[in-house]
Amino acid sequence: MTRSVPEARRGARSVLTEWRIPTGAAEAIELIVSELSTNAVRHARVPDRFFEVALTYDGEKAVEIEVSDASPRLPELQVPPLEAESGRGLPLVAALAESWELRGRVIGKTVWARVLTR
């Protein structure tokens, strides 16, 4: 379990470096991890704000990202007004990922995204 966005980002960067993911894909994955982790901390409204981050690499062409928290509240993809200072997390995920989806769990939810590495 993770409690901070910087911790999630550092962990992702370390794993992506170990897997030798190309720079462009690694930067997209780190940004997705950061945005989804921020959403988990900011919107889940769960005591202590713990969340989980999992990365899976198929060894060839894609990395899958899962960020899970205990809140059953599913986020909605909305395009914020230009002057808004927040609300761009899911639109960024949708733009950077090849595909993404929301998955309900027995306790909470998972936001899943897939980024191509080639």
C-alpha positions in Angstrom: 0.0 0.0 0.0 1.2 3.5 -0.8 0.3 6.7 1.0 2.0 9.4 -1.2 2.1 10.4 -4.8 5.9 11.0 -4.8 6.4 7.5 -3.4 4.2 6.0 -6.2 6.1 8.0 -8.9 9.5 7.0 -7.6 8.4 3.3 -7.4 7.1 3.5 -11.0 10.3 5.2 -12.3 12.5 2.6 -10.6 10.5 -0.3 -12.1 10.4 1.3 -15.6 14.1 1.9 -15.5 14.7 -1.8 -14.5 12.5 -2.9 -17.4 14.3 -0.5 -19.8 11.1 1.1 -21.0 11.8 3.7 -23.7 11.8 7.3 -22.4 8.6 8.6 -24.1 6.5 5.6 -22.8 8.1 5.8 -19.4 7.3 9.5 -19.0 3.6 8.8 -20.1 3.4 5.9 -17.6 4.9 8.0 -14.8 2.4 10.8 -15.5 -0.5 8.4 -15.5 0.7 6.9 -12.2 1.0 10.4 -10.8 -2.5 11.6 -11.9 -4.3 8.4 -10.8 -2.5 8.4 -7.5 -3.4 12.1 -7.0 -7.0 11.2 -7.7 -6.9 8.4 -5.2 -5.5 10.7 -2.4 -7.7 13.6 -3.3 -11.0 12.1 -4.0 -11.2 8.6 -2.4 -11.9 10.2 1.0 -10.7 7.1 2.8 -9.0 7.3 6.3 -5.2 7.5 5.9 -5.6 7.7 2.1 -3.8 4.5 1.3 -3.9 3.3 -2.2 -2.2 0.6 -4.3 -0.2 0.9 -7.5 0.6 -2.1 -9.7 2.6 -2.1 -13.0 2.7 -5.1 -15.3 5.0 -5.4 -18.4 4.2 -8.0 -21.0 7.9 -8.0 -22.0 7.3 -6.7 -25.5 5.0 -3.9 -26.2 2.8 -2.6 -23.3 2.8 -1.7 -19.6 -0.5 -2.0 -17.7 -1.1 0.4 -14.8 -3.5 -0.3 -11.9 -4.2 2.2 -9.2 -6.7 1.0 -6.6 -8.3 2.6 -3.5 -11.0 1.6 -1.0 -13.6 4.2 -2.2 -16.5 2.8 -4.2 -17.0 6.1 -5.8 -16.2 5.9 -9.5 -14.6 8.9 -11.2 -16.2 10.4 -14.2 -14.3 11.6 -17.3 -15.2 15.2 -17.7 -13.4 18.0 -19.6 -12.8 20.9 -17.2 -13.3 24.5 -18.2 -10.1 26.1 -19.6 -9.7 28.3 -16.5 -10.0 25.3 -14.1 -6.9 24.6 -12.0 -7.7 20.9 -11.6 -9.8 18.1 -13.2 -7.4 17.1 -16.0 -6.3 13.8 -14.5 -8.6 11.4 -16.4 -8.5 13.4 -19.6 -4.7 13.1 -19.5 -5.0 9.3 -18.8 -7.4 9.0 -21.8 -5.0 10.9 -24.0 -1.8 9.0 -23.0 -3.1 5.5 -22.7 -3.9 3.1 -25.5 -6.9 2.1 -23.5 -8.2 2.6 -19.9 -11.2 1.6 -17.8 -12.7 1.7 -14.4 -13.1 -1.6 -12.5 -15.2 -2.0 -9.4 -13.9 -4.3 -6.6 -15.5 -5.9 -3.6 -14.0 -3.0 -1.6 -13.3 0.1 -3.7 -12.2 0.4 -7.3 -9.3 0.2 -9.7 -8.5 2.5 -12.5 -6.6 0.5 -15.2 -4.6 1.9 -18.2 -2.5 0.3 -20.9 0.4 2.2 -22.5 2.3 0.9 -25.6 6.0 0.9 -25.2 6.8 0.6 -28.9 
